[in-house]
Amino acid sequence: MQRAKPRGRSCSSSTPITFPAGPCSSSWSPPLLELERSAGYQISQQARHNLRLAPQYGGTVGGVRVSALKRVGGWNVDSITEDTDLTFRLLSHGLKVAYVNRAECYEEAPETWPVRRRQIMRWATGHTQCLHRFWHTLILTRWLTLPERIDAMFVLACYWTAPILILGWLASLVLFFTPEAHTAPILVVALALVGYQLFGNQATFLELGVGALLDGNQQRIFLMPLNLFNFFASTGAISNALMRFYLGRFFGKGKHHWHKTKRYRGDDANGTAGNGSVFQNGAPADRSVTRSSNGLYSSSKLRVPWL
């Protein structure tokens, strides 16, 4: 079987921008989200690219060949995560997505939790929507190797980890109060808990730390404990989104609507205008973005005195 070589799309890293805080904004949100972005791109996307798996185009920035877009039928207007949808349509047609580490872009990060929550719920719903749409195609396509298929399925099902994690917490709580919980040797229980925490719950935080190191911004690691609150809140938001998604499918109300993420600068303050440009003479308009020490990424200045 000969595999297709043309690349249909390329994606790159993105960095949240810190804008002047409004009356309801939080200066902590962009730095925390930048940790997530760094982990997602520097670790997940770069590793998938290096291992020749299935990098996912992130909607923040990327380029797509017009010929490739026409080949797969154009944009899918029924998808609320058009980036994920296009990624797996390209893969299923024998086209490849490449991750370009040295390309840069800047994005606005949600500054309030309601805005961030709606964004996360849209991602979770759209990803799961694509999972049900493409799982059989990814399994049967002749253009993907077995590792690529497995990786693609894990990418599409990644948001399932949130409700599974909550069920695991509840099961652990129930087990703790049962007589059987105290019959196993304490060493076995301790090793099981440590192993689960290290490779399960804490895997996300390991990505954050390594991503910050690769990004040349070691001091940002001190913000990692604050991401614990973001982790629990995001887990709840994702579980809520998936519950609504499957209830909608069960009751025949599977229509989903795309909501524009609120913007905080100039005419976008009410979330009604387009993306627009945040650059003046090649630099961010508010001068809040600087190049990282490794020269690969740009990072927003923190409003934290000791960083």
C-alpha positions in Angstrom: 0.0 0.0 0.0 1.5 3.3 -1.0 0.7 6.2 1.3 -0.1 9.7 0.1 2.7 12.3 0.5 1.0 15.6 -0.1 0.4 17.7 3.0 -3.0 19.3 3.1 -2.6 21.5 6.1 -0.1 22.9 8.5 -0.6 24.2 12.1 1.6 26.1 14.4 1.9 27.3 18.0 -0.3 30.0 19.5 0.2 32.3 22.5 -2.5 34.0 24.5 -2.2 37.8 24.7 -2.8 39.7 27.9 -4.9 42.8 27.2 -5.6 45.6 29.7 -7.9 44.2 32.3 -11.6 45.3 32.3 -13.9 45.5 35.3 -14.8 41.8 35.0 -11.5 40.3 33.7 -8.9 38.3 35.4 -5.2 38.9 34.8 -4.5 35.3 35.8 -6.4 33.7 33.0 -4.0 34.4 30.0 -0.9 33.1 31.8 -2.6 30.0 33.0 -4.0 29.3 29.5 -0.6 29.9 28.0 0.7 27.1 30.1 -2.0 24.9 28.5 -1.2 26.1 25.0 2.5 25.4 25.5 1.8 21.9 26.7 -0.6 21.2 23.9 1.7 22.4 21.2 5.2 21.8 22.5 4.4 18.3 23.8 1.3 16.8 22.2 1.5 18.3 18.7 5.2 18.2 18.4 5.4 14.6 19.6 2.7 13.5 17.1 4.6 15.3 14.3 7.9 13.7 15.3 6.4 10.2 15.6 4.5 10.5 12.3 1.2 10.2 13.9 -1.8 12.5 13.5 -1.2 16.1 14.5 -4.4 18.0 14.8 -4.8 21.4 13.3 -5.8 23.9 15.9 -8.3 26.6 14.8 -6.1 29.4 16.2 -3.7 29.4 13.3 -2.9 27.2 10.3 -2.7 27.1 6.5 -4.6 24.8 4.2 -4.1 24.2 0.5 -7.1 25.3 -1.6 -6.7 22.1 -3.7 -6.8 20.0 -0.5 -9.9 21.9 0.8 -11.7 21.3 -2.5 -10.7 17.7 -2.5 -12.5 17.0 0.8 -15.6 19.0 0.0 -14.8 22.4 1.6 -15.7 23.5 5.1 -18.3 21.6 7.0 -20.8 24.3 8.1 -22.6 21.8 10.4 -19.5 21.3 12.6 -18.9 23.6 15.6 -15.2 22.6 15.6 -14.3 23.0 12.0 -10.6 22.6 12.6 -11.0 19.1 14.0 -13.5 18.2 11.4 -11.2 19.3 8.6 -8.2 17.6 10.1 -9.8 14.1 10.0 -11.4 14.6 6.6 -7.9 15.4 5.3 -6.5 12.3 7.0 -9.2 10.1 5.7 -8.5 11.3 2.1 -4.8 10.5 2.3 -3.6 14.1 3.0 -1.3 15.0 5.9 -1.3 17.6 8.6 2.1 19.0 9.6 3.0 20.9 12.8 5.4 23.8 12.2 7.0 24.7 15.5 8.7 27.9 14.4 5.5 29.5 13.1 3.9 31.9 15.7 0.6 33.5 16.3 -1.1 35.5 19.0 -4.6 35.0 20.4 -6.8 36.5 23.0 -7.5 34.3 26.0 -10.9 34.2 27.7 -10.6 36.5 30.8 -13.7 35.3 32.6 -14.7 31.8 33.6 -18.2 31.9 31.9 -16.5 32.7 28.6 -13.8 30.0 29.1 -16.5 27.5 30.2 -18.5 28.0 27.0 -15.4 27.7 24.9 -14.4 24.4 26.6 -18.0 23.0 26.2 -17.9 23.9 22.5 -14.6 22.1 22.1 -15.9 19.0 23.9 -19.1 18.9 22.0 -17.4 19.4 18.6 -14.7 16.8 19.3 -17.2 14.2 20.3 -19.4 15.1 17.3 -16.4 14.4 15.1 -15.7 11.2 16.9 -19.1 9.8 16.0 -18.7 11.1 12.4 -15.3 9.7 11.6 -14.5 6.7 13.8 -15.5 4.1 11.2 -13.8 6.1 8.4 -10.5 6.2 10.4 -10.6 2.5 11.1 -11.3 1.5 7.5 -9.2 4.0 5.6 -6.2 2.6 3.8 -4.2 5.9 4.1 -3.4 5.6 7.8 -1.0 3.2 9.6 -2.2 1.4 12.7 -0.4 3.8 15.1 -2.0 6.7 13.2 -5.4 5.2 13.6 -5.0 4.6 17.3 -3.7 8.1 17.9 -6.5 9.6 15.9 -9.1 7.7 17.9 -7.5 8.9 21.2 -7.4 12.5 20.0 -11.1 12.4 19.1 -12.1 10.6 22.3 -9.9 12.8 24.6 -12.8 14.6 26.2 -14.2 11.3 27.4 -11.5 11.3 30.0 -13.3 13.9 32.1 -16.5 11.9 32.9 -14.4 8.7 33.2 -12.2 10.5 35.7 -15.3 11.7 37.7 -16.6 8.1 37.7 -13.3 6.9 38.9 -13.3 9.4 41.8 -16.8 8.3 42.8 -15.8 4.6 42.6 -12.8 5.3 44.8 -14.9 7.1 47.3 -17.4 4.2 47.5 -14.6 1.6 47.7 -12.9 3.5 50.5 -16.0 3.0 52.8 -16.4 -0.7 52.0 -14.8 -3.5 54.2 -12.9 -4.9 51.2 -10.9 -1.7 50.9 -8.9 -2.5 54.1 -8.1 -6.2 53.2 -5.3 -5.4 50.6 -1.7 -4.9 51.8 -1.0 -1.2 52.4 2.1 -1.3 50.2 0.0 -2.6 47.2 -2.6 0.1 47.7 0.1 2.9 48.0 1.9 1.8 44.8 -1.4 1.6 42.9 -2.4 5.1 44.1 1.0 6.6 43.3 1.1 5.0 39.9 -2.4 6.1 39.0 -1.7 9.7 40.2 1.6 9.9 38.3 0.4 8.5 34.9 -3.3 9.4 35.3 -4.4 12.5 37.1 -1.0 14.2 37.0 -0.1 13.5 33.4 -1.6 16.9 32.4 0.5 18.7 34.9 3.7 17.0 33.8 2.9 18.2 30.3 2.5 21.8 31.6 5.9 21.7 33.3 7.8 20.2 30.4 6.1 22.6 28.0 7.1 25.6 30.0 10.7 24.4 30.1 10.8 23.8 26.3 9.2 27.2 25.9 12.1 28.8 27.7 9.9 30.2 30.4 10.8 28.2 33.5 9.4 30.8 36.0 5.9 30.2 34.7 6.1 26.7 36.3 5.3 28.5 39.6 1.8 29.1 38.3 1.1 25.3 38.0 -0.6 24.9 41.4 -3.2 27.4 40.3 -4.1 25.2 37.3 -5.5 22.7 39.8 -8.6 24.8 40.1 -8.8 25.1 36.3 -8.4 21.4 36.0 -11.4 20.6 38.3 -13.5 23.3 36.7 -12.7 22.1 33.2 -13.5 18.5 34.1 -16.9 19.6 35.3 -17.6 21.7 32.2 -16.5 18.9 29.8 -18.7 16.3 31.6 -21.6 18.7 31.4 -21.1 19.2 27.7 -20.9 15.5 27.0 -24.0 14.8 29.1 -25.9 17.4 27.0 -24.5 16.0 23.8 -25.6 12.4 24.4 -29.0 13.5 25.9 -29.5 15.5 22.7 -28.6 12.5 20.5 -30.9 10.2 22.5 -33.9 12.6 22.4 -33.3 13.6 18.8 -32.1 17.1 19.5 -28.6 16.8 18.0 -28.4 20.3 16.5 -25.6 22.3 17.9 -24.8 26.0 17.5 -21.5 27.7 17.2 -20.9 30.6 19.6 -18.2 33.2 19.0 -15.7 33.5 21.8 -15.9 36.9 23.4 -13.2 39.5 22.5 -11.8 42.1 24.9 -10.1 44.7 22.7 -11.6 47.8 21.0 -14.7 47.1 19.0 -14.7 43.5 20.0 -15.4 44.2 23.7 -19.0 43.0 23.3 -18.0 40.0 21.3 -19.8 41.2 18.2 -17.0 42.2 15.9 -14.6 40.0 13.9 -11.1 39.0 14.9 -9.3 42.1 13.4 -5.6 42.7 13.8 -3.8 43.2 17.1 -0.6 44.3 15.5 0.9 47.7 14.9 4.1 47.8 12.7 4.6 44.1 13.2 4.3 44.1 17.0 1.3 43.5 19.2 -0.7 46.6 19.7 -0.4 46.7 23.5 3.3 45.6 23.5 2.4 42.8 25.9 4.0 40.0 23.9 7.8 39.2 23.9 9.9 36.5 22.3 10.8 33.6 24.5 14.5 32.8 25.2 14.5 29.8 22.9 13.3 32.0 20.0 10.5 29.6 19.0 7.6 31.1 20.9 6.4 34.4 22.0 4.8 34.8 25.4 2.6 37.4 27.1 4.0 39.4 30.0 2.6 38.2 33.3 1.0 40.7 35.7 2.6 38.8 38.6 5.3 40.8 40.4 7.7 37.9 41.0 7.6 36.4 37.5 
